[in-house]
Amino acid sequence: MKKIISALLAGCCLTSLTAQDVVVKGPDEKLQLVVFTSPAEKPSYSITYNGKTMLEKSPLGMNTNIGDFAKGMKLTGHTVTPIDTVYHQDRIKTSQVHYQANELNCHFENLKGQKIDIVFRVGNNDVAFRYTLPRQDGKGSVTVTAEETGFRFPQQTTTFLCPQSDAMIGWKRTKPSYEEEYKADAPMSDRSQYGHGYTFPCLFRIGDDGWVLVSETGVDSRYCGSRLSDVSEDNLYTIAFPMAEENNGNGTVAPAFALPGATPWRTITVGETLKPIVETTVAWDVVRPLYETKYDYRFGRGTWSWILWQDGSINYDDQVRYIDFAAAMGYEYALIDNWWDTNIGRERMKSLVEYARSKGVELFLWYSSSGYWNDIEQGPVNRMDNAIIRKREMKWLQSLGVKGIKVDFFGGDKQETMRLYEDILSDADDHGLMVIF
């Protein structure tokens, strides 16, 4: 232990360690996580890489309707377990991934004796962590009112961030659409454009020492999507939940889940260059498929008339031209965007699908995600947000031989939106449809 502490102090760790603090390194020992566990302070952590500070002491914990899991937290024990697995993926940047990490599970109790675990995965260039809660005092569910989770950067850090927009503004009141402009190499002192922080993923340059990418993974119907807050005066960004105005005010901003249960993973990728940032697979390393699909889906290349010709191209004749274009290029698909239900019509869509298939091309069709959280006129609307109508629509698509759908303009990041994503995917799989969100 003395050797470890000496090495940490020599390696520019900014905070003194105590007997309770926990140190874990990645398999190649360049990436180092320290968890600080003094009951007099909130739990916190720091990250160094090759002895250089990537994240300074940053807070951990969360507040819930059943207890405060941030203040007065006592470490009651911890375990470290090596992870060494190989998995295959045919939809990401590499097909075979050899994932190695050391998993640290820290067991905490709050002032009332309520328990929470913080689970960390420390790889060679990635740290992922999440909170897990058992049933508490007979309670079988929890609402998370706020996360204390933070990311405090060294003073020399600059940022590459996309601001989170106001809700219910912009074209047809469709924002946030995650189409705001990134600022490159901006100082941390710059405030976000709208005052709502930043959309994941968030990239930081630690001067000449390296790079850090902060994001999340494993978000599903049991939580909301999150973002980073604006920075505080001491270079701290924290996890922020959706705004109340999102989804036209429908749905809660505070996620809830059954107990025992867990939050999504917060992910931190570090490197001396951008190479580990580009090549990271942490978004898939720490999660498992929610279910086995009924069908074997094979995505490919496609044409899309809207990108050049926009709404005016969504007619039968122009779509024939783009189907012919896809066939000539050897592409597998063509996407027909909004207004097809009006400008082509459901009856003629059957013959268009048949024509495409005669050319060896399969079709995707566009849908609005809803009809009650923006002002979109482009159809089809009011098809994807109602289970009865959605299943009927998907059955019709399957009968035509349509291969997939593009579902557009979701209302925000609330838990009810995450639930809708999941429901659409599940129903689409029942009908052999691929999905582009």
C-alpha positions as CSV (number, residue, x, y, z in Angstrom):
1,M,0.0,0.0,0.0
2,K,2.9,2.4,0.8
3,K,4.4,1.8,-2.6
4,I,1.0,2.5,-4.3
5,I,0.6,5.8,-2.3
6,S,4.1,6.9,-3.1
7,A,3.6,6.2,-6.8
8,L,0.3,8.1,-6.8
9,L,1.8,11.2,-5.2
10,A,4.7,11.1,-7.6
11,G,2.3,10.8,-10.5
12,C,0.6,14.2,-9.9
13,C,-2.4,12.9,-7.9
14,L,-3.7,16.2,-6.6
15,T,-5.4,14.9,-3.4
16,S,-3.9,13.0,-0.5
17,L,-5.1,9.4,0.0
18,T,-6.4,8.0,3.2
19,A,-6.6,4.4,4.4
20,Q,-10.2,4.1,3.1
21,D,-9.5,5.4,-0.4
22,V,-9.4,2.8,-3.2
23,V,-7.0,2.7,-6.1
24,V,-7.6,0.6,-9.3
25,K,-5.6,0.5,-12.5
26,G,-6.5,-0.7,-16.0
27,P,-4.9,-4.0,-17.2
28,D,-1.9,-2.2,-18.8
29,E,-1.6,0.0,-15.6
30,K,-1.5,3.3,-17.4
31,L,-5.1,4.3,-16.6
32,Q,-5.7,4.8,-12.8
33,L,-8.9,5.4,-10.9
34,V,-8.9,6.6,-7.3
35,V,-12.1,6.6,-5.3
36,F,-12.2,8.9,-2.2
37,T,-14.4,7.7,0.5
38,S,-14.2,10.0,3.6
39,P,-17.6,10.1,5.3
40,A,-17.0,13.8,6.0
41,E,-17.2,14.5,2.3
42,K,-19.3,13.2,-0.6
43,P,-17.8,10.2,-2.4
44,S,-15.6,11.3,-5.3
45,Y,-13.1,9.9,-7.8
46,S,-10.2,11.1,-9.9
47,I,-8.5,9.7,-13.1
48,T,-4.9,9.8,-14.2
49,Y,-3.3,8.4,-17.4
50,N,0.5,7.8,-17.5
51,G,0.8,9.9,-14.4
52,K,-1.1,12.9,-15.9
53,T,-4.3,14.2,-14.4
54,M,-7.3,13.7,-16.7
55,L,-10.1,14.3,-14.1
56,E,-9.5,16.0,-10.8
57,K,-11.5,15.0,-7.7
58,S,-15.1,14.7,-8.9
59,P,-18.3,14.0,-7.0
60,L,-20.3,10.8,-6.9
61,G,-23.8,10.0,-5.6
62,M,-27.4,10.7,-6.1
63,N,-30.5,12.0,-4.4
64,T,-33.7,9.9,-4.5
65,N,-37.2,9.9,-3.0
66,I,-36.2,7.1,-0.7
67,G,-32.9,8.4,0.6
68,D,-29.9,10.7,0.1
69,F,-27.0,8.7,-1.4
70,A,-24.5,11.6,-1.6
71,K,-23.9,12.9,2.0
72,G,-22.3,11.1,4.8
73,M,-21.6,8.0,2.8
74,K,-19.5,5.3,4.5
75,L,-17.5,2.7,2.5
76,T,-18.4,-0.7,4.0
77,G,-16.3,-2.8,1.6
78,H,-15.1,-3.2,-1.9
79,T,-14.1,-6.0,-4.3
80,V,-12.0,-6.0,-7.5
81,T,-12.7,-8.5,-10.2
82,P,-10.8,-8.9,-13.6
83,I,-12.9,-9.0,-16.7
84,D,-11.7,-10.7,-19.9
85,T,-14.3,-11.3,-22.6
86,V,-14.6,-11.5,-26.4
87,Y,-17.8,-10.5,-28.2
88,H,-18.9,-10.0,-31.7
89,Q,-20.8,-7.1,-33.3
90,D,-21.8,-6.6,-36.9
91,R,-23.1,-3.1,-36.6
92,I,-20.1,-1.1,-35.1
93,K,-16.6,-0.1,-36.0
94,T,-15.1,-3.5,-35.4
95,S,-16.6,-6.9,-35.5
96,Q,-14.6,-8.7,-32.8
97,V,-13.9,-7.0,-29.5
98,H,-11.5,-8.3,-26.8
99,Y,-12.7,-6.4,-23.7
100,Q,-10.4,-6.4,-20.7
101,A,-11.0,-4.4,-17.5
102,N,-10.9,-4.5,-13.8
103,E,-14.2,-4.1,-12.1
104,L,-14.3,-2.3,-8.8
105,N,-17.5,-2.6,-6.7
106,C,-17.7,-0.1,-3.8
107,H,-20.3,-0.8,-1.2
108,F,-21.6,2.3,0.6
109,E,-24.1,3.1,3.3
110,N,-25.7,6.4,4.0
111,L,-26.5,8.0,7.4
112,K,-29.7,5.9,7.7
113,G,-27.9,2.7,6.9
114,Q,-29.4,2.5,3.4
115,K,-27.1,0.7,0.9
116,I,-25.8,1.6,-2.6
117,D,-23.1,0.2,-4.7
118,I,-21.0,2.1,-7.2
119,V,-19.6,-0.2,-9.9
120,F,-16.6,0.9,-11.9
121,R,-15.1,-0.8,-15.0
122,V,-11.5,0.4,-15.5
123,G,-10.0,-0.6,-18.9
124,N,-6.9,0.5,-20.7
125,N,-8.5,3.7,-22.0
126,D,-12.0,3.7,-20.6
127,V,-13.7,4.1,-17.2
128,A,-17.4,3.3,-17.0
129,F,-19.4,3.5,-13.8
130,R,-23.0,3.2,-12.5
131,Y,-25.0,3.1,-9.3
132,T,-26.9,0.0,-8.2
133,L,-29.5,-0.1,-5.5
134,P,-31.1,-3.0,-3.7
135,R,-34.6,-3.0,-2.2
136,Q,-34.6,-0.5,0.7
137,D,-36.7,-0.9,3.8
138,G,-39.3,-2.8,1.9
139,K,-39.4,-0.3,-0.9
140,G,-39.5,-1.8,-4.4
141,S,-39.1,1.3,-6.5
142,V,-37.1,4.5,-6.6
143,T,-37.3,7.9,-8.2
144,V,-34.0,9.7,-8.8
145,T,-34.4,13.4,-8.2
146,A,-30.8,14.4,-9.1
147,E,-27.4,12.9,-9.7
148,E,-24.4,14.4,-8.0
149,T,-22.2,12.7,-10.6
150,G,-19.6,15.2,-11.9
151,F,-16.5,15.6,-14.0
152,R,-13.9,18.2,-12.8
153,F,-11.2,19.0,-15.4
154,P,-7.7,20.5,-15.0
155,Q,-7.4,24.3,-15.5
156,Q,-5.7,24.0,-18.9
157,T,-8.7,22.1,-20.5
158,T,-10.5,23.3,-23.6
159,T,-13.7,21.9,-24.9
160,F,-15.4,20.6,-28.1
161,L,-19.1,20.7,-27.1
162,C,-22.6,20.9,-28.6
163,P,-25.0,23.1,-26.6
164,Q,-28.4,21.6,-25.5
165,S,-31.1,23.9,-27.0
166,D,-34.2,25.2,-25.4
167,A,-37.1,22.8,-25.7
168,M,-40.1,23.4,-28.0
169,I,-38.4,26.0,-30.2
170,G,-37.1,26.1,-33.8
171,W,-38.7,24.6,-36.8
172,K,-42.2,23.3,-36.0
173,R,-41.2,23.4,-32.3
174,T,-39.1,20.3,-32.8
175,K,-36.0,21.1,-30.7
176,P,-34.0,19.8,-29.0
177,S,-32.9,18.2,-32.3
178,Y,-29.2,17.8,-31.5
179,E,-28.2,19.8,-34.5
180,E,-26.7,22.8,-32.7
181,E,-23.1,23.8,-33.7
182,Y,-20.1,22.6,-31.8
183,K,-17.5,25.1,-30.7
184,A,-14.0,23.8,-31.3
185,D,-11.3,24.3,-28.6
186,A,-13.3,26.7,-26.5
187,P,-12.3,27.7,-23.0
188,M,-14.2,26.1,-20.2
189,S,-15.3,29.6,-19.1
190,D,-17.6,29.9,-22.1
191,R,-21.2,29.4,-21.2
192,S,-23.4,27.2,-23.3
193,Q,-25.5,29.0,-25.9
194,Y,-28.9,28.4,-24.3
195,G,-27.8,27.9,-20.7
196,H,-28.8,24.3,-20.5
197,G,-25.4,22.6,-20.8
198,Y,-24.3,20.2,-23.4
199,T,-25.4,17.2,-25.4
200,F,-23.5,13.9,-25.2
201,P,-20.9,13.0,-26.3
202,C,-18.6,15.7,-24.8
203,L,-15.0,16.0,-25.8
204,F,-12.3,17.8,-23.8
205,R,-8.6,18.5,-24.5
206,I,-6.4,18.5,-21.4
207,G,-3.8,20.9,-22.8
208,D,-0.8,19.0,-24.1
209,D,-1.5,16.0,-21.8
210,G,-4.3,14.3,-23.7
211,W,-8.0,14.0,-24.4
212,V,-11.2,12.9,-22.5
213,L,-14.5,11.9,-24.0
214,V,-17.5,11.9,-21.6
215,S,-20.8,10.1,-22.5
216,E,-23.3,7.5,-21.4
217,T,-24.5,4.1,-22.4
218,G,-27.1,1.5,-21.3
219,V,-30.0,4.0,-21.3
220,D,-33.3,2.2,-21.7
221,S,-36.9,2.5,-20.6
222,R,-35.9,2.5,-16.9
223,Y,-34.1,5.9,-17.0
224,C,-33.9,9.1,-18.9
225,G,-31.3,10.4,-21.3
226,S,-28.9,12.8,-19.7
227,R,-26.5,15.6,-20.6
228,L,-23.8,17.7,-19.0
229,S,-24.6,20.9,-17.1
230,D,-22.8,24.2,-17.7
231,V,-19.5,24.3,-15.9
232,S,-19.2,25.7,-12.4
233,E,-16.5,28.1,-11.2
234,D,-14.2,25.2,-10.2
235,N,-14.3,23.5,-13.6
236,L,-17.0,21.0,-12.6
237,Y,-19.6,19.7,-15.0
238,T,-22.4,17.5,-13.6
239,I,-25.1,15.1,-15.0
240,A,-28.3,17.0,-15.9
241,F,-31.7,15.5,-16.5
242,P,-34.2,16.6,-19.2
243,M,-36.0,19.9,-19.1
244,A,-39.7,20.0,-18.0
245,E,-40.7,21.6,-21.3
246,E,-39.4,18.7,-23.4
247,N,-42.1,16.4,-25.0
248,N,-44.4,19.4,-24.9
249,G,-44.4,19.2,-21.1
250,N,-45.5,15.5,-21.1
251,G,-43.7,13.1,-18.8
252,T,-41.6,13.5,-15.7
253,V,-38.0,14.7,-15.7
254,A,-37.1,12.4,-12.8
255,P,-36.4,8.8,-13.8
256,A,-37.7,5.9,-11.8
257,F,-36.9,2.2,-11.8
258,A,-37.7,-1.0,-9.9
259,L,-35.5,-2.3,-7.1
260,P,-33.1,-3.9,-7.3
261,G,-32.0,-1.8,-10.2
262,A,-29.2,0.3,-11.7
263,T,-28.7,3.6,-13.5
264,P,-27.1,3.8,-17.0
265,W,-23.3,3.8,-17.3
266,R,-21.4,7.0,-17.3
267,T,-18.4,6.6,-19.6
268,I,-15.0,8.3,-19.7
269,T,-12.5,7.6,-22.5
270,V,-9.0,9.0,-22.1
271,G,-5.9,9.0,-24.3
272,E,-2.7,11.0,-25.0
273,T,-4.0,11.2,-28.6
274,L,-7.4,11.0,-30.3
275,K,-6.8,7.4,-31.3
276,P,-8.4,5.8,-28.2
277,I,-11.3,8.3,-28.5
278,V,-12.0,7.3,-32.1
279,E,-11.5,3.5,-31.5
280,T,-13.3,3.1,-28.2
281,T,-16.0,0.4,-27.9
282,V,-17.0,1.2,-24.3
283,A,-20.6,2.0,-25.4
284,W,-21.0,-1.8,-26.1
285,D,-18.4,-3.2,-23.7
286,V,-20.5,-2.8,-20.6
287,V,-24.0,-3.6,-21.9
288,R,-25.8,-6.6,-23.1
289,P,-28.6,-6.9,-25.7
290,L,-32.1,-6.3,-24.2
291,Y,-33.5,-9.2,-26.1
292,E,-32.7,-11.6,-29.0
293,T,-34.2,-10.4,-32.2
294,K,-36.8,-12.5,-34.0
295,Y,-35.2,-11.8,-37.4
296,D,-31.7,-11.6,-38.8
297,Y,-31.3,-8.0,-40.0
298,R,-28.7,-7.0,-42.6
299,F,-28.2,-3.3,-43.1
300,G,-26.4,-1.9,-46.1
301,R,-26.1,1.1,-48.4
302,G,-28.9,3.2,-49.6
303,T,-30.0,6.3,-51.6
304,W,-32.0,9.1,-50.2
305,S,-33.6,11.8,-52.4
306,W,-34.4,14.2,-49.6
307,I,-30.8,15.1,-48.9
308,L,-30.6,16.9,-52.3
309,W,-34.1,17.4,-53.6
310,Q,-36.0,17.6,-50.3
311,D,-39.8,17.5,-49.9
312,G,-40.5,18.1,-53.6
313,S,-38.8,14.8,-54.5
314,I,-41.2,12.6,-52.5
315,N,-43.3,11.6,-55.5
316,Y,-43.6,8.4,-57.4
317,D,-41.5,9.3,-60.4
318,D,-38.5,10.7,-58.5
319,Q,-38.5,7.7,-56.2
320,V,-38.3,5.4,-59.2
321,R,-35.2,7.4,-60.3
322,Y,-33.6,6.9,-56.9
323,I,-34.5,3.2,-56.9
324,D,-32.9,2.9,-60.3
325,F,-29.9,4.9,-58.9
326,A,-29.6,2.4,-56.0
327,A,-29.8,-0.5,-58.3
328,A,-27.1,1.0,-60.7
329,M,-24.8,1.5,-57.7
330,G,-25.3,-1.9,-56.3
331,Y,-26.9,-0.5,-53.2
332,E,-29.3,-2.5,-51.1
333,Y,-31.8,0.1,-50.0
334,A,-33.6,3.4,-50.8
335,L,-35.2,5.6,-48.2
336,I,-38.4,7.5,-49.0
337,D,-38.8,10.4,-46.7
338,N,-41.8,12.5,-45.3
339,W,-45.0,13.1,-47.2
340,W,-45.0,9.7,-49.0
341,D,-48.4,8.9,-47.5
342,T,-49.8,12.0,-49.2
343,N,-47.7,12.4,-52.3
344,I,-47.4,8.8,-53.3
345,G,-50.3,7.2,-51.3
346,R,-50.7,3.9,-49.7
347,E,-52.1,2.2,-52.7
348,R,-49.3,3.2,-55.0
349,M,-46.7,2.4,-52.4
350,K,-47.5,-1.3,-52.9
351,S,-46.5,-1.0,-56.6
352,L,-43.4,1.1,-55.7
353,V,-42.2,-1.6,-53.3
354,E,-42.8,-4.3,-56.0
355,Y,-40.8,-2.2,-58.6
356,A,-37.9,-1.7,-56.1
357,R,-37.8,-5.4,-55.4
358,S,-37.7,-6.2,-59.1
359,K,-34.5,-4.1,-59.2
360,G,-33.0,-5.9,-56.2
361,V,-33.6,-2.9,-53.9
362,E,-35.6,-2.8,-50.6
363,L,-37.4,0.3,-49.2
364,F,-37.3,2.2,-45.9
365,L,-40.2,4.6,-45.2
366,W,-40.2,7.8,-43.0
367,Y,-42.5,8.4,-40.0
368,S,-42.9,11.2,-37.5
369,S,-42.4,9.8,-33.9
370,S,-45.6,11.4,-32.7
371,G,-48.2,14.1,-33.2
372,Y,-48.6,15.7,-29.8
373,W,-45.1,17.1,-29.0
374,N,-44.4,19.3,-32.0
375,D,-46.1,21.0,-34.9
376,I,-44.9,18.8,-37.8
377,E,-47.4,18.5,-40.7
378,Q,-45.2,16.1,-42.7
379,G,-46.8,12.7,-42.6
380,P,-47.3,10.1,-41.6
381,V,-47.9,11.4,-38.1
382,N,-49.7,9.9,-35.1
383,R,-48.6,6.4,-36.0
384,M,-45.6,5.5,-33.8
385,D,-46.6,6.8,-30.4
386,N,-49.7,4.6,-29.9
387,A,-49.3,0.8,-29.5
388,I,-52.5,-0.2,-31.2
389,I,-52.0,2.1,-34.3
390,R,-48.3,1.3,-34.4
391,K,-48.8,-2.5,-34.5
392,R,-51.5,-2.1,-37.2
393,E,-49.2,0.1,-39.3
394,M,-46.2,-2.3,-38.9
395,K,-48.4,-5.2,-40.0
396,W,-49.3,-3.3,-43.1
397,L,-45.7,-2.5,-43.8
398,Q,-44.7,-6.1,-43.4
399,S,-47.4,-7.2,-45.8
400,L,-46.0,-4.8,-48.5
401,G,-42.5,-6.1,-48.0
402,V,-41.1,-2.8,-46.6
403,K,-37.8,-3.6,-44.9
404,G,-37.5,-0.7,-42.4
405,I,-38.7,2.6,-41.1
406,K,-37.0,6.0,-40.2
407,V,-38.7,7.5,-37.1
408,D,-37.9,11.2,-36.8
409,F,-38.2,14.2,-34.4
410,F,-38.5,12.8,-30.9
411,G,-39.6,15.2,-28.3
412,G,-36.6,15.1,-25.9
413,D,-34.8,12.8,-23.4
414,K,-37.4,12.0,-20.8
415,Q,-37.9,8.5,-19.6
416,E,-41.2,8.3,-21.6
417,T,-39.2,8.9,-24.8
418,M,-36.7,6.2,-23.9
419,R,-39.7,3.9,-23.4
420,L,-41.0,4.8,-26.8
421,Y,-37.7,4.0,-28.5
422,E,-37.8,0.6,-26.8
423,D,-41.4,-0.1,-27.7
424,I,-40.9,0.9,-31.4
425,L,-37.9,-1.4,-31.6
426,S,-39.7,-4.4,-30.0
427,D,-42.8,-4.0,-32.2
428,A,-40.7,-3.5,-35.3
429,D,-38.8,-6.8,-34.6
430,D,-42.2,-8.6,-34.4
431,H,-42.8,-7.4,-37.9
432,G,-39.3,-7.9,-39.4
433,L,-38.6,-4.2,-39.7
434,M,-35.3,-2.4,-39.3
435,V,-35.4,1.0,-37.6
436,I,-33.4,4.2,-38.1
437,F,-34.0,6.8,-35.3
